[in-house]
Amino acid sequence: MESRTPVRDYLRTVPAWADIKRVLGAELMERSLLRGLLYLARDLLLFTLCLVGLFFVADWHYLLPLWALSGMVLGGLFSHGHDNAHRA
């Protein structure tokens, strides 16, 4: 008799990596230097614009969204660096 635990129940619901790759499609699994550099340029441009906005804007109604946006963009830049370090 097999004992039921939350971990075993969870592992039964997790799809296999091959199923995930099949659903996403082959084009999303291919590495592309150009696409990666374009994403990096986009995020660097957005972060620069956020910093310029934070420097020049004094109204708190604009500061709050700029803080949130700059945090999200900085998280994206961290993901770029982290994935590159692991050669993902």
C-alpha positions in Angstrom: 0.0 0.0 0.0 1.4 3.3 -1.1 1.2 6.2 1.4 -0.1 9.5 0.1 1.8 12.6 1.0 1.4 16.2 -0.3 4.7 15.9 -2.1 3.8 12.8 -4.0 0.5 14.2 -5.0 2.2 17.4 -6.2 4.8 15.4 -8.2 2.0 13.6 -10.0 0.6 16.9 -11.3 4.0 18.4 -12.5 4.3 17.9 -16.3 7.5 16.4 -17.7 10.0 18.7 -19.3 9.5 17.0 -22.7 5.7 17.9 -22.5 6.5 21.5 -21.7 8.9 21.8 -24.6 6.4 20.2 -26.9 3.6 22.6 -25.9 5.9 25.7 -26.1 7.2 24.8 -29.5 10.7 24.4 -30.9 11.2 28.1 -31.9 11.0 29.2 -28.2 13.7 26.7 -27.2 16.3 27.9 -29.7 19.0 30.2 -28.5 19.2 33.5 -30.4 22.0 36.0 -29.8 20.2 38.7 -31.6 17.0 38.3 -29.7 19.0 38.3 -26.4 20.9 41.4 -27.3 17.6 43.2 -28.3 16.0 42.3 -25.0 19.1 43.5 -23.2 19.1 46.8 -25.1 15.4 47.2 -24.4 15.8 46.7 -20.7 18.8 49.0 -20.5 16.9 51.7 -22.4 13.9 51.3 -20.1 16.1 51.4 -17.0 17.9 54.5 -18.2 14.6 56.2 -18.9 13.3 55.3 -15.4 16.4 56.7 -13.8 16.1 60.0 -15.8 12.5 60.2 -14.8 13.3 59.6 -11.2 15.9 62.3 -11.3 13.7 64.9 -12.9 10.2 64.2 -11.6 9.2 65.7 -8.3 5.5 64.8 -8.1 4.9 61.7 -6.1 2.1 60.6 -8.4 4.8 59.9 -11.0 7.4 58.7 -8.6 5.5 55.6 -7.4 5.0 54.1 -10.9 8.5 54.9 -11.9 9.8 53.2 -8.8 7.8 50.1 -9.5 8.8 50.1 -13.2 12.4 50.6 -12.5 12.3 47.7 -10.0 10.7 45.4 -12.5 13.2 46.4 -15.2 16.1 45.9 -12.7 14.7 42.4 -12.0 14.7 41.7 -15.8 18.3 42.9 -16.0 19.2 40.5 -13.1 17.5 37.7 -15.0 19.6 38.5 -18.1 22.8 38.3 -16.0 21.8 35.2 -14.1 20.8 33.3 -17.2 24.0 34.3 -18.9 26.1 33.1 -16.0 24.4 29.7 -16.3 24.6 29.8 -20.1 20.9 29.3 -20.3 
